[in-house]
Amino acid sequence: MRELLDDIERWRAAGKRVAVARVVDMEGSGPRDPGAAMAVNEDGEVAGSVSGGCVEGAVLTEGLSVLRQGKPRLVSYGIADDDAFAVGPSSDTRSCASCWTRCSAAD
């Protein structure tokens, strides 16, 4: 999370709204442990990572939605083993099989 602070401060100083997503739980192994965070501003700029790539786009979409609606949410990202290699170029996309991310607006 500390690696995001400079970006968040810069965006907020420019008057941009920011949402922060954080991995809060994971079943099995994954590329990022609980506590990993990603921030997105209202223009779609991103800092940080919650998954190493396999769900970043979906988290970006959720972050923008949180900014529009003003309501935090808890989202679970999962993929079936049959779909594991269709998600993206990660070396083991199945490692994102059950990732819970909380996304909320930074006040």
C-alpha positions in Angstrom: 0.0 0.0 0.0 2.8 2.4 0.8 4.0 2.3 -2.9 0.6 3.7 -3.9 0.7 6.8 -1.6 2.6 9.1 -3.9 0.2 8.4 -6.8 -2.8 8.8 -4.6 -1.5 12.1 -3.1 -0.7 13.4 -6.6 -4.1 12.4 -8.0 -6.0 13.9 -5.1 -3.9 17.1 -5.2 -5.1 17.4 -8.8 -8.7 17.1 -7.7 -9.2 13.5 -8.9 -11.3 11.0 -7.1 -9.5 7.7 -6.2 -10.7 4.2 -5.4 -8.4 1.6 -3.7 -8.8 -2.2 -4.0 -7.1 -4.5 -1.6 -6.8 -8.3 -1.6 -8.5 -9.3 1.7 -8.5 -13.1 1.3 -7.3 -15.8 -1.0 -7.9 -19.6 -1.2 -4.9 -21.5 -2.5 -1.8 -19.9 -3.8 -1.7 -16.6 -5.7 0.7 -14.1 -7.2 -0.1 -11.4 -4.6 -0.9 -12.0 -0.9 -3.7 -10.5 1.1 -2.8 -6.8 1.7 -1.8 -6.3 -1.9 -3.4 -3.1 -3.2 -4.2 -1.2 -6.4 -5.5 2.3 -6.8 -7.5 3.7 -9.7 -8.4 7.4 -10.4 -11.5 8.6 -12.1 -9.6 8.9 -15.4 -8.7 5.2 -15.3 -5.0 5.6 -14.3 -3.8 2.7 -12.2 -1.1 2.3 -9.6 -0.2 -1.0 -7.9 -1.4 -4.6 -8.5 -3.7 -7.0 -6.8 -3.1 -10.1 -9.0 -0.1 -9.8 -11.1 -2.3 -9.4 -14.2 -5.1 -12.0 -14.3 -7.9 -9.8 -12.8 -6.5 -6.3 -13.0 -9.0 -5.2 -15.8 -11.9 -6.4 -13.7 -10.6 -4.6 -10.6 -10.2 -1.4 -12.7 -13.8 -1.7 -13.8 -15.0 -2.2 -10.2 -13.0 0.7 -9.0 -14.5 3.0 -11.6 -17.9 1.8 -10.7 -17.3 2.4 -7.0 -16.3 6.0 -7.8 -19.5 6.5 -9.8 -21.8 4.9 -7.3 -20.0 5.9 -4.1 -20.5 2.5 -2.5 -17.7 0.1 -1.5 -18.0 -3.5 -2.4 -16.5 -6.9 -1.8 -15.9 -8.9 -4.9 -14.7 -12.4 -5.5 -12.7 -13.3 -8.6 -12.5 -16.9 -9.6 -11.9 -19.0 -12.7 -12.6 -22.7 -13.4 -9.7 -24.9 -14.2 -11.1 -25.4 -17.7 -10.9 -21.6 -18.2 -7.5 -21.1 -16.5 -5.5 -20.6 -19.6 -8.0 -18.3 -21.4 -7.7 -15.5 -18.8 -4.3 -14.1 -19.7 -0.6 -14.5 -20.0 0.3 -15.2 -16.4 2.5 -18.2 -15.9 -0.1 -19.9 -13.8 -3.4 -18.1 -14.1 -5.1 -20.7 -11.9 -3.3 -19.1 -9.0 -6.1 -16.4 -9.1 -8.8 -19.0 -8.7 -10.3 -17.4 -5.6 -9.3 -13.8 -4.9 -11.5 -11.6 -2.7 -10.9 -7.9 -3.2 -12.5 -5.0 -1.3 -12.8 -1.8 -3.3 -13.7 1.5 -1.8 -13.3 5.2 -2.5 -10.4 7.0 -0.8 -11.7 9.9 1.2 
